[in-house]
């Protein structure tokens, strides 16, 4: 694993970016050698086969960070960002779970920055066109409507189902 991680590094010893073609060639050679060297080893062979299979299943996206500038090699920064976002939300509302927050706000939760001043927020919002705002607003409303239905179904199922049946009757009478 350590050797594979070393092969997948994004920069060489001189700090220059490595190329996808070079990394692919090195990883392919490593996997072939690993397969050859563990073929008769009954203890390590299953582990090696699993590692080889895992790498080959992810081959299609494994080298993107070498081809596209700015794409990170790992998602650690993104995971850290979301963990901080959820931790802040837990402090705000006092709940152990932030599932409702994540489901309700979805991608919009990432736009919340508690360190941002009101003036900075206004400046950022001025960069959004009216058409983009209306489109996002409609998507938000659709998401909220579904959330509202789910809430009503969970908390007052009988009433929700009666209203649904009444709506169905109205549609069928037309």
ABEGO torsion letter per residue (X at the ends): XAAAAAAABABBAAGBBBBAAAAAAAAAAAAAAAAAAAAABAAAAAAAAAAAAAAAAAAAAAAAAAABBGBBABAAAAAAAAAAAAAAAAAAAGBABAAAAAAAAEAAAAABBAABBAAAAAAAAAABBAAAAAAAAAAAAAAAAAAAAAAAAAABAAAAAAAAAAAAAAAAAX
